[in-house]
């Protein structure tokens, strides 16, 4: 079963961004998902299916207090 992602979730991807960070924030949902790097603010638009394959885990969701510092 595929995980349901929410707007403003912070996720960890399997591969780090070239800037060195591995944390991304979901800023757009639809057929494609736009994510923004938490390190350098670069944004990437990828298909939902590809995103689901590349995501490692959800670090935090809006209104959740388990965000990693």
GROMACS elastic network, one bead per residue, 0.5 to 0.9 nm:
[ bonds ]
;  ai    aj funct       b0    kb
    2    52     6  0.74822   500
    3    52     6  0.77582   500
    5     8     6  0.89905   500
    5     9     6  0.70085   500
    5    26     6  0.83413   500
    5    29     6  0.82342   500
    5    58     6  0.84608   500
    5    61     6  0.87807   500
    6     9     6  0.56724   500
    6    26     6  0.74445   500
    6    29     6  0.76090   500
    6    61     6  0.72132   500
    6    62     6  0.80462   500
    7    10     6  0.89899   500
    7    25     6  0.82588   500
    7    26     6  0.55611   500
    7    27     6  0.59066   500
    7    28     6  0.64652   500
    7    29     6  0.66239   500
    7    61     6  0.82136   500
    7    62     6  0.77952   500
    8    25     6  0.57187   500
    8    27     6  0.57909   500
    8    28     6  0.83286   500
    8    60     6  0.86724   500
    8    61     6  0.66803   500
    8    62     6  0.61066   500
    9    24     6  0.82524   500
    9    25     6  0.56834   500
    9    26     6  0.54710   500
    9    27     6  0.82399   500
    9    58     6  0.69804   500
    9    59     6  0.75308   500
    9    60     6  0.57327   500
    9    62     6  0.62324   500
   10    23     6  0.65256   500
   10    24     6  0.55075   500
   10    26     6  0.64771   500
   10    38     6  0.87114   500
   10    57     6  0.89765   500
   10    58     6  0.61255   500
   10    59     6  0.54503   500
   10    60     6  0.52087   500
   10    61     6  0.64517   500
   10    62     6  0.86310   500
   10    67     6  0.80715   500
   11    22     6  0.82125   500
   11    23     6  0.57535   500
   11    24     6  0.53118   500
   11    25     6  0.63110   500
   11    26     6  0.76779   500
   11    55     6  0.69491   500
   11    56     6  0.74509   500
   11    57     6  0.58186   500
   11    59     6  0.51898   500
   11    60     6  0.70682   500
   11    61     6  0.88084   500
   12    15     6  0.85574   500
   12    16     6  0.84649   500
   12    22     6  0.55434   500
   12    24     6  0.63365   500
   12    25     6  0.89767   500
   12    55     6  0.61374   500
   12    56     6  0.54692   500
   12    57     6  0.53803   500
   12    58     6  0.62535   500
   12    59     6  0.65921   500
   13    16     6  0.66507   500
   13    17     6  0.86797   500
   13    22     6  0.59951   500
   13    23     6  0.69977   500
   13    24     6  0.75001   500
   13    51     6  0.87708   500
   13    54     6  0.58970   500
   13    57     6  0.71047   500
   13    58     6  0.89536   500
   14    22     6  0.79191   500
   14    53     6  0.89719   500
   14    54     6  0.57707   500
   14    55     6  0.58674   500
   14    56     6  0.51779   500
   14    57     6  0.86111   500
   15    22     6  0.70473   500
   15    54     6  0.78504   500
   15    55     6  0.87583   500
   15    56     6  0.88057   500
   16    19     6  0.79307   500
   16    20     6  0.60221   500
   16    21     6  0.57451   500
   16    23     6  0.80795   500
   17    20     6  0.55224   500
   17    21     6  0.57350   500
   17    22     6  0.60722   500
   17    23     6  0.85605   500
   17    37     6  0.75744   500
   17    39     6  0.87198   500
   18    21     6  0.76159   500
   19    22     6  0.89088   500
   19    37     6  0.88609   500
   19    39     6  0.68859   500
   19    40     6  0.67281   500
   20    39     6  0.76693   500
   21    24     6  0.84145   500
   21    37     6  0.75603   500
   21    38     6  0.72231   500
   21    39     6  0.57587   500
   21    40     6  0.84536   500
   22    37     6  0.77976   500
   22    38     6  0.80344   500
   22    39     6  0.82911   500
   23    36     6  0.86422   500
   23    37     6  0.63248   500
   23    38     6  0.56461   500
   23    39     6  0.75562   500
   23    59     6  0.82674   500
   24    35     6  0.59485   500
   24    36     6  0.53697   500
   24    38     6  0.54212   500
   24    39     6  0.83729   500
   24    43     6  0.89026   500
   25    34     6  0.85269   500
   25    35     6  0.53811   500
   25    36     6  0.51862   500
   25    37     6  0.65723   500
   25    38     6  0.66862   500
   26    29     6  0.74628   500
   26    33     6  0.71083   500
   26    34     6  0.60573   500
   26    36     6  0.64989   500
   27    33     6  0.76796   500
   27    34     6  0.56419   500
   27    35     6  0.55895   500
   27    36     6  0.67737   500
   27    43     6  0.87712   500
   28    32     6  0.78743   500
   28    33     6  0.55049   500
   28    35     6  0.70710   500
   28    45     6  0.86346   500
   29    32     6  0.63563   500
   29    34     6  0.67862   500
   29    48     6  0.83846   500
   30    33     6  0.61000   500
   30    34     6  0.88584   500
   30    47     6  0.88147   500
   30    48     6  0.76007   500
   31    46     6  0.89802   500
   31    47     6  0.63787   500
   31    48     6  0.58425   500
   31    49     6  0.86361   500
   32    45     6  0.64787   500
   32    46     6  0.55089   500
   32    49     6  0.83599   500
   32    51     6  0.84670   500
   33    44     6  0.82015   500
   33    45     6  0.56582   500
   33    46     6  0.54963   500
   33    47     6  0.60658   500
   33    48     6  0.56832   500
   33    51     6  0.72353   500
   34    43     6  0.66421   500
   34    44     6  0.54907   500
   34    46     6  0.63868   500
   34    47     6  0.86804   500
   35    42     6  0.84009   500
   35    43     6  0.54885   500
   35    44     6  0.54539   500
   35    45     6  0.65204   500
   35    46     6  0.81379   500
   36    39     6  0.87796   500
   36    40     6  0.84488   500
   36    41     6  0.56795   500
   36    42     6  0.55481   500
   36    44     6  0.64418   500
   36    45     6  0.89698   500
   37    40     6  0.58339   500
   37    42     6  0.53090   500
   37    43     6  0.62020   500
   37    44     6  0.82911   500
   38    41     6  0.56955   500
   38    42     6  0.81070   500
   39    42     6  0.81509   500
   46    49     6  0.84130   500
   46    50     6  0.66606   500
   46    51     6  0.62698   500
   47    50     6  0.53560   500
   47    51     6  0.61581   500
   47    52     6  0.87227   500
   48    52     6  0.61429   500
   48    53     6  0.86941   500
   49    52     6  0.52209   500
   49    53     6  0.64838   500
   49    54     6  0.88798   500
   50    53     6  0.51234   500
   50    54     6  0.62670   500
   50    55     6  0.87317   500
   51    54     6  0.51058   500
   51    55     6  0.60037   500
   52    55     6  0.55684   500
   52    56     6  0.85877   500
   53    56     6  0.82104   500
   55    58     6  0.79288   500
   58    61     6  0.74980   500
   59    66     6  0.73233   500
   59    67     6  0.59526   500
   59    68     6  0.67060   500
   60    63     6  0.85727   500
   60    64     6  0.62695   500
   60    65     6  0.74290   500
   60    66     6  0.58810   500
   60    68     6  0.75589   500
   61    64     6  0.53555   500
   61    65     6  0.82240   500
   61    66     6  0.81856   500
   61    67     6  0.77755   500
   62    65     6  0.85005   500
   64    67     6  0.71579   500
   65    68     6  0.88833   500
